[in-house]
């Protein structure tokens, strides 16, 4: 009887724990070298407890639309049009090249972002000009115009019959809802202090020719970050590429109350001391995930001494900093406490 009682007690505890585990948001970085954080790593998949899956900045660390790591992709986000984010190149193979200099191949003329959105029938939620530009690339792939996403009841359905556009401006938001779910994921665009100029290689021949003489290209609108408001209460700040700006405090922290930050590092945007100041004084999230290192940041899944990534991590105080290790799924509850997978 005692043994049976003990088994029943254990089963009861497991059943009680199951709903809590189901409420975690899953975050999976898709980098060039499994288990590491490498120079070209940008892409991340976010999965809400309701099943909505969001791809953020596909960039150059994916194998293209047929990358088996992608799975279902309901939403594609793009922070800005620079090549390492829109994806003018793609990974030749996992582990190809070194962590500091992975082997890439061309993704022209369409980009990894357009390839994936076209193949996955994803909703593109991003600044208007980027959405329209990628919509035409998707049309070139599919041979059909790319329409706008329907929003019945004020929400976009996660599963779409074809890729669609949900253009926004800074401050704009969209809600994406899984079938049968009572609530959806809200996606808000926020300010980033950066640039969003497109490489001429992604333009048509006529447009390229008109710009080459002056050695310029075109901007696809304002760069942005995002706030992702998940159904379990987690509020994630995706910084995009950005320098310091006051809206990190007023908008991201005070208004949206972001409790998990995914911070892009990189010497052409923000250096370790400024990045640490942003986390310690401006955003003040409960936890931080560091990404976009522009260096071979880890060896054996551990931050290497002497890297900018290590310098940033050493300066952040009062909150955990997690590495975005490729293929390592992290799970966060609504308070940004890591429940599984964090290094």
JOJOKA-V296637 format. One record per backbone hydrogen bond with DSSP energy under -0.5 kcal/mol. NH is the residue of the N-H (numbers start at 1). CO is the residue of the C=O. Records with the same first field share a line. If there is no record, write none. Layout:
BEGIN
NH = CO  CO
END
This chain:
BEGIN
5 = 1
6 = 2
7 = 3
8 = 4
9 = 5
10 = 6
11 = 7
12 = 8
13 = 9
14 = 10
15 = 11
16 = 12
17 = 13
18 = 14
19 = 15
20 = 16
21 = 17
22 = 18
23 = 19  20
24 = 21
25 = 332
26 = 47
27 = 330
28 = 45
29 = 27  328
30 = 43
31 = 29
35 = 326
36 = 33
38 = 36
39 = 99
41 = 38
43 = 58
44 = 56
45 = 28
46 = 54
47 = 26
48 = 46  52
51 = 48
54 = 46
55 = 75
56 = 44  54
57 = 55  77
59 = 85
60 = 40  84
61 = 58
67 = 64
70 = 67
74 = 53
75 = 53
76 = 123
77 = 55
78 = 125
85 = 82
86 = 82
87 = 83
88 = 83
90 = 105
91 = 62
92 = 103
95 = 32
96 = 93
98 = 101
103 = 96
104 = 102
105 = 90
107 = 88
110 = 107
111 = 107
112 = 87
113 = 86
115 = 111
116 = 112
117 = 113
118 = 114
119 = 115
120 = 116
121 = 117
122 = 117
123 = 74
124 = 122  164
125 = 76  123
126 = 124  166
128 = 168
130 = 127  220
131 = 127
132 = 128
133 = 129
134 = 130
135 = 131
136 = 132
137 = 133
138 = 134
139 = 135
140 = 136
141 = 137
142 = 138
143 = 139
147 = 145
149 = 165
154 = 151
155 = 152
156 = 175
158 = 177
160 = 121  158
164 = 122
165 = 147
166 = 124
168 = 126
171 = 189
172 = 169
174 = 187
176 = 185
177 = 156
181 = 178
185 = 176
186 = 184  229
187 = 174
188 = 227
189 = 172
190 = 225
192 = 223
194 = 192
198 = 218
202 = 199
203 = 200
208 = 204
209 = 205
210 = 206
211 = 207  208
212 = 208
213 = 209
214 = 211
215 = 212
216 = 211
220 = 196
224 = 79
225 = 190
226 = 238
227 = 188
228 = 236
229 = 186  227
230 = 228  234
233 = 230
236 = 228  234
237 = 260
238 = 226  236
239 = 237  262
242 = 240
243 = 193
248 = 245
249 = 246
250 = 246
251 = 247
252 = 247
253 = 248
254 = 249
255 = 250
256 = 251
258 = 252
259 = 235
260 = 235
261 = 287
262 = 237
263 = 261  289
264 = 240
265 = 263  291
266 = 270
269 = 266
270 = 266
275 = 271
276 = 272
277 = 273
278 = 274
279 = 275
280 = 276
281 = 277
282 = 277  278
283 = 278
284 = 278  279
286 = 259
287 = 259
288 = 320
289 = 261
290 = 322
291 = 263
292 = 41
294 = 39
297 = 37  295
298 = 37
299 = 302
302 = 299
304 = 297
307 = 304
311 = 307
312 = 308
313 = 309
314 = 310
315 = 311  312
316 = 312
320 = 286
322 = 288
324 = 290
325 = 323
326 = 36
327 = 29
328 = 325
329 = 327
330 = 27
331 = 340
332 = 25
333 = 337
336 = 333
338 = 336
339 = 331  337
340 = 331
END
